[in-house]
Amino acid sequence: MRLILLHSDEFEYEPKKKAIKAAEEIEKKVVSVGESLVVMMSVEKDDEQNFEEVANKSVFEIEKITDELKIQNVVVYPWVHLTSNPSRPDIALKVMKQIEEILVSKGKYDAVFRAPFGWYKGFTIKVKGHPLSELSREFSSNIKEVSEEESLAIKAEDESKHEFYVFTEKGAKEFWKEYKFKPKSKFKTFFDYETQKKRVSETPPAHVDLMQKLELVDYEPGSDAGNMRWYPQGWLIKRLLEDHVTTTHVNNGAYCVETPIMYDFHHPSLEKYMNRFPARQYVINSGSDRYFLRFAACFGQFLIGSDALISYKHLPLKLFEMTHYSFRREQRGELAALRRLRTFSMPDQHTLVADIDSARDEFATQFYLCQQMLASFEVEYEAVFRFQTDFYIENEDWIKQMISSLNKPVMLELFDKRYAYFVCKFEFNFIDGQSKAASLSTVQIDVENGERFDITYVNDKGEKVHPLILHTSLSGAIERVVYAMLETAADKIKRGLKPAFPLWLSPVQVRICPISDDDLDFCNSLADRLNIHNIRVDIDDRNERVGKKIRDAEKSWIPYIIVIGKNEQNTNQFKARLRSGEEIEYEADTLISEITTQVQSYPFRQLPLSRQVSLRPKFFSRSD
């Protein structure tokens, strides 16, 4: 961007004829201005990526001079001849119109004039003769992301007063420094993590080795750090988790939607929201337009809500999306495999409610759903409740009732000033072997965004009213659920116990090991029978000894391992080795009944691999 700024006593211009086809349609007339700051400007090619910033910088320079010299009139005058590298005409016009609009909106000038764009013009000017009467400026746009450090939410959080307490199992509230933590307890570890705010991982977390050995997921050296590749068995686990979370939301009244993954940086509602949310964005430039990749489903769902016609009879209205692609450009030192990455799948629900009473009811219902959800993953967690202090005081009995259902000590955080959009939230956090905490389930009561996004419903009096909004993720990011399960498994291994996935998530639920090739027909017949009943089964048909087949199945955490030989074929009975180490004798119907009973409330997907183990490739990253 190039500017020449002239403090003039008199300035007059007259459009003569169009210089380009894209010239503005105007009424040709002479325009005369008395004392003014005449700003001759040229928008350059490099400014196209972030022309809004260029407009803002120009206004800043103009204001500095008009304030110092007490100039009441401004003339914005396009002059392409200031540069040899001009921008596209439509971008240049956008910049000049934006500069004009911003200057007018200041309300500090008697008049703001903008000379027509794309015309040959004649002008006369009488410039004052003081040191500031003739100035030039040159600058380029710098793409600027809303970073965690710059976020308004982070600044407000730092300025607010935070107090931490412990809610004991008996329902007493104690100041955290007076509470007697159990030595080496995960609750104490969680408190340390939250209060010390140390996020960087010095060494790879334990789950990395397991995710690679089990051929579930791996780093992708061909992409940006924090983006992962998923192998067939990992893909299956991820999709089953997504299916389970989605079904739970739908069964509890959610409407499923799908929204874009990128949004306009300068959409007025989105720009305000981004400054209230501490997340780093990926930036996409498309021609002269600039977008950010979503870091949550809030944007799309709020915009759907703002366009919808909603009655009080429709409330609570729950919009849900399994966002397979959400993006946060985390710092490299904070990336930690599946615990903290840059691209992730986040189940996001937003519930529109009429008032705070309805918000409390929904909050409590979803709180208990979150407990059920994490129980299905078989992971332990620590809980934290965060409240604006006055909200806590008004709702203390309701809060205590929820917390008491956990039968464990809980962290309580109170803040005197609302630094984000919520007055109330809870999180269930998993604690890993590195003493790091990762948030899984959460529900938040949002008191700002109904108004910010102009979401309304018609109440029983026919009035348009802004709803309150609950932000909900019953599970947290799907990748983090896998991380939590693998870290749980790593801890079991450390303690000499056998790791396992929940049966409904085991990629292979039953492995059949034939003693010889003569047993393969019977094994396939048994596998067909199990498969009909939605049991994932494979056959280790490799030319290996039975002992090795069993050991390899154990290494793959397969819940049921069956060896088939002539005796099993003759009796139609077989022994299954369980993950617990037990060996139990089954008939096919008994095994089918046992497995289907355990998994009947969970989703099912077919085996994503060849049934024959001998036909499978090995998956791994060659990045090393």
MARDO-31103 format. One record per residue (C-alpha): residue number from 0; residue in one letter; x, y, z. Coordinates in Angstrom, 2 decimals. Example, Ala and Ser with C-alpha at 12.3 -4.5 7.8 and 13.67 -1.06 7.14 Angstrom:
<nodes>
  pos  code     east    north       up
    0     A    12.30    -4.50     7.80
    1     S    13.67    -1.06     7.14
</nodes>
This chain:
<nodes>
  pos  code     east    north       up
    0     M     0.00     0.00     0.00
    1     R     1.33     3.43    -0.93
    2     L    -0.03     6.72     0.39
    3     I     0.75    10.39    -0.19
    4     L    -0.90    12.57     2.46
    5     L    -1.27    16.28     1.66
    6     H    -2.59    18.94     4.06
    7     S    -4.33    21.30     1.65
    8     D    -6.12    24.65     1.91
    9     E    -8.12    23.90    -1.23
   10     F    -8.69    20.79    -3.33
   11     E   -10.87    20.36    -6.39
   12     Y   -11.34    17.41    -8.72
   13     E   -13.49    16.62   -11.76
   14     P   -14.09    13.16   -13.34
   15     K   -13.41    13.34   -17.09
   16     K   -13.97     9.87   -18.57
   17     K   -13.76     6.19   -17.63
   18     A   -10.24     4.73   -17.55
   19     I   -11.30     1.06   -17.12
   20     K   -14.42    -0.99   -17.75
   21     A   -14.81    -1.60   -14.00
   22     A   -15.06     2.13   -13.28
   23     E   -17.76     3.18   -10.83
   24     E   -21.02     4.54   -12.20
   25     I   -21.22     8.15   -11.04
   26     E   -22.70    11.53   -11.84
   27     K   -19.93    13.63   -13.37
   28     K   -19.51    16.86   -11.42
   29     V   -16.85    19.11    -9.95
   30     V   -16.17    18.54    -6.25
   31     S   -14.53    21.30    -4.22
   32     V   -13.22    20.88    -0.68
   33     G   -11.76    23.46     1.68
   34     E    -9.10    22.64     4.24
   35     S    -8.61    18.88     4.20
   36     L    -6.21    15.95     4.30
   37     V    -5.99    14.64     0.75
   38     V    -4.91    11.00     0.78
   39     M    -3.73     9.76    -2.60
   40     M    -3.41     6.02    -2.50
   41     S    -2.57     2.96    -4.52
   42     V    -3.42    -0.60    -3.45
   43     E    -0.76    -3.10    -4.48
   44     K    -0.77    -6.74    -5.55
   45     D     0.75    -7.91    -2.26
   46     D    -2.16    -6.35    -0.38
   47     E    -4.73    -8.69    -1.89
   48     Q    -4.16   -11.47     0.64
   49     N    -5.26    -9.29     3.53
   50     F    -6.80    -6.14     2.16
   51     E    -8.89    -5.52     5.31
   52     E    -5.71    -5.08     7.33
   53     V    -4.40    -2.66     4.70
   54     A    -7.57    -0.59     5.04
   55     N    -7.24    -0.53     8.83
   56     K    -3.57     0.47     8.67
   57     S    -4.43     3.29     6.25
   58     V    -7.12     4.61     8.59
   59     F    -4.64     4.48    11.46
   60     E    -2.14     6.64     9.52
   61     I    -4.86     9.07     8.42
   62     E    -6.17     9.45    11.97
   63     K    -2.72    10.14    13.40
   64     I    -2.28    13.12    11.07
   65     T    -5.81    14.52    11.27
   66     D    -5.74    14.33    15.07
   67     E    -2.36    16.05    15.32
   68     L    -3.26    18.81    12.84
   69     K    -6.94    18.99    13.85
   70     I    -8.14    18.48    10.27
   71     Q   -11.93    18.02     9.92
   72     N   -12.19    16.91     6.25
   73     V   -10.63    13.92     4.49
   74     V   -10.45    13.13     0.77
   75     V    -9.70     9.56    -0.31
   76     Y    -8.24     9.78    -3.80
   77     P    -7.30     6.68    -5.87
   78     W    -4.05     7.19    -7.78
   79     V    -2.79     4.00    -9.36
   80     H     0.34     5.70   -10.69
   81     L     1.96     5.53    -7.24
   82     T     2.88     1.88    -7.87
   83     S     4.17    -0.33   -10.65
   84     N     2.45    -3.37    -9.08
   85     P    -1.23    -2.46    -8.68
   86     S    -3.83    -4.82    -7.23
   87     R    -6.91    -6.03    -9.02
   88     P    -9.37    -3.14    -9.55
   89     D   -12.14    -4.80    -7.53
   90     I    -9.81    -5.22    -4.53
   91     A    -8.56    -1.64    -4.76
   92     L   -12.14    -0.39    -4.79
   93     K   -13.01    -2.58    -1.78
   94     V   -10.11    -1.13     0.18
   95     M   -11.03     2.47    -0.62
   96     K   -14.70     1.93     0.18
   97     Q   -13.72     0.30     3.47
   98     I   -11.43     3.19     4.35
   99     E   -14.27     5.61     3.60
  100     E   -16.75     3.61     5.71
  101     I   -14.40     3.37     8.69
  102     L   -13.60     7.09     8.61
  103     V   -17.31     7.98     8.41
  104     S   -18.15     5.59    11.25
  105     K   -15.66     7.43    13.51
  106     G   -18.07    10.37    13.62
  107     K   -15.17    12.78    14.12
  108     Y   -14.99    14.43    10.67
  109     D   -17.17    17.12     9.17
  110     A   -16.97    15.34     5.82
  111     V   -15.28    12.37     4.15
  112     F   -14.99    12.46     0.37
  113     R   -13.99     9.58    -1.89
  114     A   -13.04    10.39    -5.47
  115     P   -14.50     7.96    -8.02
  116     F   -12.48     4.87    -8.85
  117     G   -11.50     3.98   -12.41
  118     W   -11.82     7.46   -13.93
  119     Y    -9.43     9.92   -15.51
  120     K    -9.74    13.01   -13.32
  121     G    -8.42    16.50   -13.35
  122     F    -7.57    18.15   -10.04
  123     T    -6.10    21.27    -8.53
  124     I    -4.62    21.48    -5.06
  125     K    -3.18    24.18    -2.80
  126     V    -0.90    22.52    -0.24
  127     K     0.10    24.16     3.05
  128     G     3.81    24.71     3.60
  129     H     4.60    23.21     7.01
  130     P     6.73    20.11     7.82
  131     L     3.69    17.77     8.07
  132     S     1.86    19.03     5.01
  133     E     3.50    16.54     2.62
  134     L     3.97    12.99     3.86
  135     S     4.24     9.54     2.33
  136     R     3.61     6.09     3.75
  137     E     4.37     2.62     2.44
  138     F     3.46    -0.68     4.11
  139     S     2.42    -4.22     3.31
  140     S    -0.21    -6.48     4.81
  141     N     0.88    -9.00     7.41
  142     I    -1.40   -11.98     7.80
  143     K    -2.31   -12.02    11.43
  144     E    -3.91   -14.92    13.20
  145     V    -5.88   -14.65    16.40
  146     S    -3.44   -16.42    18.68
  147     E    -3.95   -17.72    22.18
  148     E    -1.80   -14.92    23.55
  149     E    -3.80   -12.24    21.72
  150     S    -7.26   -13.63    22.39
  151     L    -9.57   -11.31    24.26
  152     A   -10.71   -14.31    26.28
  153     I    -7.16   -15.00    27.45
  154     K    -6.61   -11.36    28.36
  155     A    -9.88   -11.24    30.27
  156     E    -9.08   -14.53    31.99
  157     D    -5.76   -13.12    33.20
  158     E    -7.51   -10.04    34.55
  159     S   -10.21   -11.94    36.45
  160     K    -9.70   -13.36    39.93
  161     H    -9.66   -17.18    40.10
  162     E   -10.18   -19.17    43.28
  163     F    -9.73   -22.94    43.51
  164     Y   -11.48   -25.26    45.93
  165     V   -12.01   -28.97    46.47
  166     F   -15.47   -30.44    46.79
  167     T   -15.00   -33.50    48.97
  168     E   -16.86   -36.80    48.71
  169     K   -18.92   -35.64    51.71
  170     G   -20.04   -32.47    49.93
  171     A   -17.83   -30.04    51.84
  172     K   -16.08   -27.16    50.04
  173     E   -12.47   -26.66    51.11
  174     F    -9.85   -24.17    49.95
  175     W    -7.45   -26.25    47.87
  176     K    -4.32   -25.32    49.82
  177     E    -5.96   -26.63    53.00
  178     Y    -7.19   -29.90    51.48
  179     K    -5.19   -33.04    52.29
  180     F    -4.52   -34.65    48.93
  181     K    -3.71   -38.33    48.85
  182     P    -0.03   -38.74    47.92
  183     K     0.53   -39.53    44.22
  184     S    -3.23   -39.48    43.56
  185     K    -4.41   -38.58    40.06
  186     F    -6.61   -35.91    41.62
  187     K    -3.51   -34.24    43.06
  188     T    -1.76   -34.60    39.70
  189     F    -4.73   -32.96    38.00
  190     F    -4.72   -30.05    40.45
  191     D    -1.00   -29.50    39.85
  192     Y    -1.51   -29.57    36.09
  193     E    -4.36   -27.05    36.22
  194     T    -2.65   -24.60    38.54
  195     Q     0.85   -24.77    37.03
  196     K    -0.33   -24.58    33.40
  197     K     2.60   -26.58    32.02
  198     R     1.55   -27.91    28.61
  199     V     4.75   -28.85    26.75
  200     S     5.65   -32.55    26.48
  201     E     9.36   -33.30    26.81
  202     T     9.09   -36.98    25.79
  203     P     6.65   -38.98    23.64
  204     P     3.63   -40.14    25.64
  205     A     3.21   -43.87    26.33
  206     H     0.34   -44.37    23.92
  207     V     2.52   -43.61    20.88
  208     D     4.30   -46.97    21.04
  209     L     0.99   -48.82    21.42
  210     M    -0.82   -47.04    18.60
  211     Q     2.03   -47.96    16.25
  212     K     2.53   -51.56    17.40
  213     L    -1.21   -52.26    17.14
  214     E    -1.26   -50.66    13.66
  215     L    -4.00   -48.23    14.61
  216     V    -2.68   -44.75    13.85
  217     D     0.64   -43.12    13.07
  218     Y     2.30   -39.82    12.30
  219     E     1.95   -38.57     8.73
  220     P     5.36   -37.23     7.60
  221     G     3.82   -35.89     4.39
  222     S     1.52   -33.48     6.23
  223     D     1.67   -30.70     8.77
  224     A     2.72   -31.85    12.24
  225     G    -0.27   -32.86    14.34
  226     N    -2.07   -34.54    11.44
  227     M    -2.29   -38.33    11.66
  228     R    -2.85   -41.32     9.38
  229     W    -5.31   -43.99    10.48
  230     Y    -4.82   -47.63     9.51
  231     P    -7.81   -50.01     9.02
  232     Q    -8.12   -51.19    12.64
  233     G    -7.69   -47.67    14.00
  234     W   -10.22   -46.42    11.45
  235     L   -12.69   -49.01    12.74
  236     I   -12.25   -47.98    16.39
  237     K   -12.58   -44.31    15.47
  238     R   -15.76   -44.88    13.46
  239     L   -17.34   -47.06    16.15
  240     L   -16.71   -44.33    18.70
  241     E   -18.25   -41.76    16.37
  242     D   -21.25   -44.03    15.75
  243     H   -21.78   -44.53    19.48
  244     V   -21.56   -40.83    20.33
  245     T   -23.80   -39.84    17.42
  246     T   -26.44   -42.45    18.27
  247     T   -26.46   -41.32    21.91
  248     H   -27.04   -37.71    20.88
  249     V   -29.80   -38.66    18.43
  250     N   -31.50   -40.93    20.97
  251     N   -31.58   -37.93    23.29
  252     G   -33.32   -35.68    20.82
  253     A   -30.55   -34.12    18.75
  254     Y   -30.99   -33.03    15.12
  255     C   -27.93   -33.92    13.03
  256     V   -26.52   -31.25    10.72
  257     E   -23.40   -30.79     8.62
  258     T   -21.59   -27.49     8.22
  259     P   -18.58   -26.13     6.24
  260     I   -15.05   -26.49     7.50
  261     M   -14.00   -22.95     6.51
  262     Y   -15.46   -19.54     7.27
  263     D   -14.96   -15.91     6.33
  264     F   -12.51   -14.18     8.65
  265     H   -14.51   -10.98     8.50
  266     H   -18.05   -12.20     8.90
  267     P   -19.16    -9.77    11.65
  268     S   -20.53   -12.38    14.07
  269     L   -17.67   -14.81    13.54
  270     E   -14.98   -12.16    13.97
  271     K   -16.39   -11.20    17.38
  272     Y   -16.68   -14.83    18.45
  273     M   -13.13   -15.70    17.42
  274     N   -11.81   -12.91    19.65
  275     R   -13.62   -14.55    22.57
  276     F   -12.28   -18.04    21.96
  277     P    -8.63   -18.90    22.65
  278     A    -7.71   -21.03    19.66
  279     R    -5.15   -20.68    16.90
  280     Q    -6.45   -20.83    13.36
  281     Y    -5.30   -22.25    10.08
  282     V    -5.65   -19.50     7.46
  283     I    -6.73   -20.19     3.87
  284     N    -6.28   -17.60     1.12
  285     S    -8.54   -18.01    -1.89
  286     G    -7.81   -15.30    -4.41
  287     S    -8.40   -12.08    -2.53
  288     D   -10.61   -13.71     0.08
  289     R    -9.39   -15.01     3.41
  290     Y   -10.87   -17.82     5.48
  291     F   -10.09   -19.78     8.61
  292     L   -10.57   -23.49     9.17
  293     R   -13.06   -24.16    11.93
  294     F   -11.82   -25.20    15.37
  295     A   -15.33   -26.13    16.51
  296     A   -18.81   -26.61    15.03
  297     C   -20.11   -23.50    16.81
  298     F   -19.84   -21.28    13.73
  299     G   -21.96   -23.39    11.40
  300     Q   -24.55   -24.36    13.99
  301     F   -24.96   -20.77    15.23
  302     L   -25.46   -19.53    11.67
  303     I   -28.07   -22.28    11.09
  304     G   -29.80   -21.20    14.29
  305     S   -29.78   -17.53    13.31
  306     D   -31.56   -18.31    10.02
  307     A   -34.08   -20.78    11.48
  308     L   -37.66   -19.94    12.46
  309     I   -37.90   -21.26    16.03
  310     S   -40.85   -21.31    18.44
  311     Y   -40.74   -21.83    22.19
  312     K   -42.51   -25.12    21.42
  313     H   -39.35   -26.35    19.66
  314     L   -37.15   -25.85    22.71
  315     P   -34.88   -27.32    23.84
  316     L   -33.53   -27.46    20.28
  317     K   -30.40   -29.60    19.93
  318     L   -28.17   -29.30    16.86
  319     F   -25.44   -31.92    16.59
  320     E   -22.55   -32.54    14.22
  321     M   -19.78   -35.10    14.27
  322     T   -17.12   -32.79    12.90
  323     H   -14.68   -35.14    11.23
  324     Y   -12.42   -32.20    10.52
  325     S   -11.76   -29.52    13.10
  326     F    -8.47   -27.64    13.14
  327     R    -6.33   -25.91    15.75
  328     R    -2.84   -24.77    14.89
  329     E    -1.29   -25.74    18.21
  330     Q     2.33   -24.92    18.96
  331     R     4.77   -27.66    18.01
  332     G     6.04   -28.12    21.56
  333     E     2.48   -28.76    22.76
  334     L     1.68   -31.43    20.16
  335     A     1.52   -34.89    21.73
  336     A     0.31   -37.59    19.30
  337     L    -3.38   -38.24    19.98
  338     R    -3.58   -36.13    23.13
  339     R    -3.06   -32.81    21.42
  340     L    -3.03   -32.52    17.66
  341     R    -3.97   -30.09    14.92
  342     T    -6.72   -31.96    13.08
  343     F    -9.33   -33.86    15.04
  344     S   -12.90   -35.18    15.10
  345     M   -15.08   -33.38    17.62
  346     P   -18.69   -34.29    18.40
  347     D   -20.33   -30.91    18.97
  348     Q   -23.89   -30.26    20.15
  349     H   -25.49   -26.90    20.82
  350     T   -28.75   -26.83    22.73
  351     L   -30.96   -23.75    22.53
  352     V   -33.01   -23.24    25.69
  353     A   -35.50   -20.59    26.79
  354     D   -34.09   -19.51    30.13
  355     I   -31.71   -20.33    32.95
  356     D   -34.11   -22.86    34.53
  357     S   -34.20   -24.84    31.27
  358     A   -30.43   -24.46    30.96
  359     R   -29.91   -26.02    34.40
  360     D   -32.22   -28.94    33.57
  361     E   -30.41   -29.68    30.31
  362     F   -27.01   -29.19    31.89
  363     A   -27.76   -31.79    34.58
  364     T   -29.20   -34.28    32.05
  365     Q   -26.13   -33.96    29.82
  366     F   -23.81   -34.18    32.82
  367     Y   -25.18   -37.65    33.61
  368     L   -24.99   -38.65    29.93
  369     C   -21.30   -37.73    29.97
  370     Q   -20.75   -40.06    32.92
  371     Q   -22.42   -42.90    31.02
  372     M   -20.39   -42.14    27.90
  373     L   -17.01   -42.33    29.63
  374     A   -18.06   -45.50    31.42
  375     S   -18.55   -47.11    28.00
  376     F   -14.90   -46.30    27.17
  377     E   -13.71   -47.86    30.44
  378     V   -11.46   -44.93    31.34
  379     E   -11.09   -43.09    34.63
  380     Y   -11.24   -39.31    34.86
  381     E   -11.03   -36.32    37.19
  382     A   -13.75   -33.67    37.25
  383     V   -13.60   -29.89    37.40
  384     F   -16.49   -27.44    37.65
  385     R   -15.91   -23.81    36.67
  386     F   -18.39   -21.06    37.60
  387     Q   -18.74   -17.34    37.58
  388     T   -18.89   -16.63    41.31
  389     D   -22.33   -15.02    41.43
  390     F   -23.79   -17.88    39.36
  391     Y   -22.30   -20.38    41.80
  392     I   -23.75   -18.58    44.82
  393     E   -27.22   -18.53    43.25
  394     N   -27.09   -22.24    42.30
  395     E   -25.01   -23.87    45.03
  396     D   -27.54   -26.55    46.05
  397     W   -28.10   -27.63    42.44
  398     I   -24.34   -27.81    41.88
  399     K   -23.72   -29.87    45.02
  400     Q   -26.36   -32.38    43.97
  401     M   -24.59   -33.04    40.68
  402     I   -21.13   -33.22    42.18
  403     S   -22.22   -35.67    44.86
  404     S   -23.19   -38.19    42.17
  405     L   -19.50   -38.63    41.28
  406     N   -18.55   -40.01    44.73
  407     K   -15.07   -38.52    44.45
  408     P   -13.33   -35.23    45.18
  409     V   -13.84   -32.61    42.49
  410     M   -11.99   -29.42    41.58
  411     L   -14.04   -26.23    41.81
  412     E   -12.90   -23.03    40.11
  413     L   -14.66   -19.70    40.72
  414     F   -13.94   -16.55    38.71
  415     D   -15.26   -13.11    39.60
  416     K   -15.51   -11.73    36.06
  417     R   -16.78   -13.62    33.03
  418     Y   -13.79   -13.92    30.69
  419     A   -15.46   -16.06    28.01
  420     Y   -19.00   -16.74    26.84
  421     F   -19.93   -19.18    29.65
  422     V   -21.06   -18.74    33.24
  423     C   -20.89   -22.43    34.04
  424     K   -19.07   -25.48    32.72
  425     F   -17.68   -28.82    33.77
  426     E   -15.02   -31.03    32.26
  427     F   -14.04   -34.64    32.74
  428     N   -10.26   -34.86    32.36
  429     F    -8.10   -37.91    31.74
  430     I    -4.70   -38.00    33.49
  431     D    -1.93   -39.82    31.61
  432     G     1.43   -41.31    32.54
  433     Q     3.20   -37.99    31.93
  434     S     0.99   -36.26    34.52
  435     K    -0.76   -34.36    31.74
  436     A    -4.51   -33.74    31.74
  437     A    -6.71   -33.89    28.65
  438     S   -10.29   -32.71    28.64
  439     L   -12.84   -35.23    27.43
  440     S   -16.54   -34.60    28.20
  441     T   -17.77   -31.05    28.74
  442     V   -20.99   -29.04    28.98
  443     Q   -21.06   -25.22    29.11
  444     I   -23.86   -22.67    29.60
  445     D   -23.32   -19.86    27.08
  446     V   -24.98   -16.52    27.84
  447     E   -23.50   -14.45    25.00
  448     N   -23.77   -16.06    21.59
  449     G   -27.54   -16.15    21.24
  450     E   -27.42   -12.38    21.02
  451     R   -24.07   -12.18    19.21
  452     F   -25.31   -14.36    16.35
  453     D   -28.83   -12.92    16.50
  454     I   -30.39   -16.32    17.22
  455     T   -34.01   -15.86    18.30
  456     Y   -37.11   -17.86    19.12
  457     V   -40.72   -16.66    19.38
  458     N   -42.00   -16.97    22.95
  459     D   -45.59   -17.64    24.05
  460     K   -46.34   -13.91    23.87
  461     G   -45.25   -13.69    20.23
  462     E   -42.02   -11.85    21.10
  463     K   -38.61   -12.60    19.62
  464     V   -36.20   -13.59    22.39
  465     H   -32.54   -14.67    22.40
  466     P   -32.04   -18.18    23.80
  467     L   -29.28   -19.40    26.07
  468     I   -27.02   -22.05    24.51
  469     L   -25.41   -25.17    25.93
  470     H   -22.16   -26.31    24.30
  471     T   -21.81   -30.07    24.72
  472     S   -19.38   -32.80    23.83
  473     L   -20.33   -36.05    25.53
  474     S   -16.97   -37.66    24.74
  475     G   -14.54   -34.94    23.75
  476     A   -12.44   -35.33    20.62
  477     I   -12.56   -38.90    19.30
  478     E    -8.78   -39.03    19.01
  479     R    -8.50   -38.18    22.69
  480     V   -10.78   -41.07    23.59
  481     V    -8.41   -43.44    21.75
  482     Y    -5.50   -41.75    23.53
  483     A    -7.17   -42.22    26.92
  484     M    -7.82   -45.92    26.26
  485     L    -4.26   -46.54    25.09
  486     E    -2.77   -44.63    28.03
  487     T    -4.97   -46.71    30.35
  488     A    -3.62   -49.82    28.66
  489     A    -0.02   -48.56    29.02
  490     D    -0.60   -48.09    32.74
  491     K    -1.92   -51.67    33.03
  492     I     1.15   -53.02    31.24
  493     K     3.36   -51.06    33.62
  494     R     1.58   -52.73    36.55
  495     G     1.90   -56.22    35.02
  496     L    -1.72   -56.46    33.87
  497     K    -3.10   -57.37    30.45
  498     P    -4.36   -54.42    28.41
  499     A    -7.61   -54.64    26.45
  500     F   -10.10   -52.59    24.49
  501     P   -13.77   -52.72    25.48
  502     L   -15.21   -55.73    23.66
  503     W   -17.44   -53.62    21.40
  504     L   -14.37   -51.68    20.21
  505     S   -12.01   -54.61    19.66
  506     P   -11.19   -54.65    15.93
  507     V   -11.10   -58.47    16.05
  508     Q   -13.36   -59.94    18.73
  509     V   -12.66   -63.62    18.00
  510     R    -9.59   -65.18    16.41
  511     I    -9.81   -68.75    15.19
  512     C    -6.50   -70.63    14.98
  513     P    -6.62   -73.86    12.91
  514     I    -4.10   -76.51    13.84
  515     S    -3.65   -77.54    10.21
  516     D    -4.92   -76.66     6.75
  517     D    -7.35   -79.58     7.02
  518     D    -9.24   -77.57     9.65
  519     L    -9.75   -74.48     7.51
  520     D   -13.16   -75.43     6.12
  521     F   -14.58   -75.92     9.61
  522     C   -12.97   -72.65    10.76
  523     N   -14.55   -70.73     7.89
  524     S   -17.93   -72.30     8.64
  525     L   -17.64   -71.24    12.31
  526     A   -16.51   -67.76    11.28
  527     D   -19.52   -67.42     8.95
  528     R   -21.82   -68.36    11.81
  529     L   -20.28   -65.80    14.17
  530     N   -20.29   -63.12    11.50
  531     I   -24.03   -63.54    10.91
  532     H   -24.49   -62.43    14.52
  533     N   -22.35   -59.29    14.02
  534     I   -19.23   -60.65    15.67
  535     R   -15.93   -59.61    14.12
  536     V   -13.91   -62.75    13.56
  537     D   -10.77   -63.69    11.64
  538     I    -8.73   -66.81    10.96
  539     D    -4.99   -67.13    11.45
  540     D    -4.31   -69.34     8.43
  541     R    -0.57   -68.70     8.38
  542     N     1.86   -71.59     8.21
  543     E     2.89   -71.13    11.84
  544     R     2.76   -73.24    14.96
  545     V    -0.35   -72.87    17.10
  546     G     1.71   -71.48    19.99
  547     K     2.95   -68.58    17.86
  548     K    -0.55   -67.91    16.56
  549     I    -1.81   -67.65    20.14
  550     R     1.06   -65.37    21.18
  551     D     0.44   -63.08    18.20
  552     A    -3.28   -62.93    19.02
  553     E    -2.39   -62.02    22.59
  554     K    -0.14   -59.22    21.34
  555     S    -3.09   -57.91    19.32
  556     W    -5.30   -57.86    22.47
  557     I    -7.88   -60.18    20.89
  558     P   -10.58   -60.96    23.51
  559     Y   -11.38   -64.57    22.43
  560     I    -8.80   -66.95    20.94
  561     I   -10.04   -70.33    19.73
  562     V    -7.92   -73.27    18.59
  563     I    -9.62   -75.71    16.18
  564     G    -8.47   -79.23    15.45
  565     K   -10.09   -82.61    14.77
  566     N   -11.37   -83.02    18.34
  567     E   -13.19   -79.67    18.24
  568     Q   -14.75   -80.58    14.91
  569     N   -15.95   -83.95    16.21
  570     T   -17.46   -82.54    19.44
  571     N   -18.59   -79.12    18.16
  572     Q   -17.10   -77.74    21.35
  573     F   -13.97   -75.69    21.78
  574     K   -11.98   -73.87    24.43
  575     A   -11.58   -70.12    24.17
  576     R    -8.70   -68.29    25.80
  577     L    -9.95   -64.96    27.21
  578     R    -7.95   -61.78    27.81
  579     S    -8.26   -62.43    31.52
  580     G    -6.23   -65.61    31.03
  581     E    -9.17   -67.90    31.67
  582     E    -9.88   -70.83    29.37
  583     I   -13.60   -71.60    29.01
  584     E   -15.27   -74.31    26.99
  585     Y   -17.99   -73.15    24.62
  586     E   -20.37   -74.33    21.97
  587     A   -20.90   -71.89    19.13
  588     D   -24.33   -70.79    20.39
  589     T   -23.02   -70.18    23.91
  590     L   -20.16   -68.03    22.64
  591     I   -22.48   -66.08    20.36
  592     S   -24.89   -65.42    23.21
  593     E   -22.12   -64.28    25.56
  594     I   -20.60   -61.84    23.09
  595     T   -23.85   -60.42    21.72
  596     T   -25.17   -59.83    25.24
  597     Q   -22.10   -57.77    26.10
  598     V   -22.17   -55.62    22.97
  599     Q   -25.90   -55.38    22.24
  600     S   -26.22   -51.70    23.23
  601     Y   -23.28   -50.61    21.08
  602     P   -22.83   -49.99    17.33
  603     F   -21.33   -52.59    15.02
  604     R   -19.15   -52.41    11.92
  605     Q   -17.69   -55.22     9.89
  606     L   -14.07   -56.30    10.10
  607     P   -12.08   -53.78     7.98
  608     L    -9.44   -56.36     7.01
  609     S    -9.23   -59.63     5.15
  610     R   -10.60   -62.50     7.25
  611     Q    -7.40   -64.47     6.54
  612     V    -4.47   -63.13     8.53
  613     S    -2.06   -64.39     5.85
  614     L    -3.51   -61.92     3.31
  615     R    -2.92   -58.76     5.36
  616     P    -0.09   -56.27     4.78
  617     K     1.81   -54.68     7.65
  618     F     1.11   -50.99     8.17
  619     F     3.71   -48.58     9.49
  620     S     5.27   -45.18     8.84
  621     R     8.62   -45.08     7.04
  622     S     9.35   -41.63     8.49
  623     D    12.14   -43.03    10.68
</nodes>
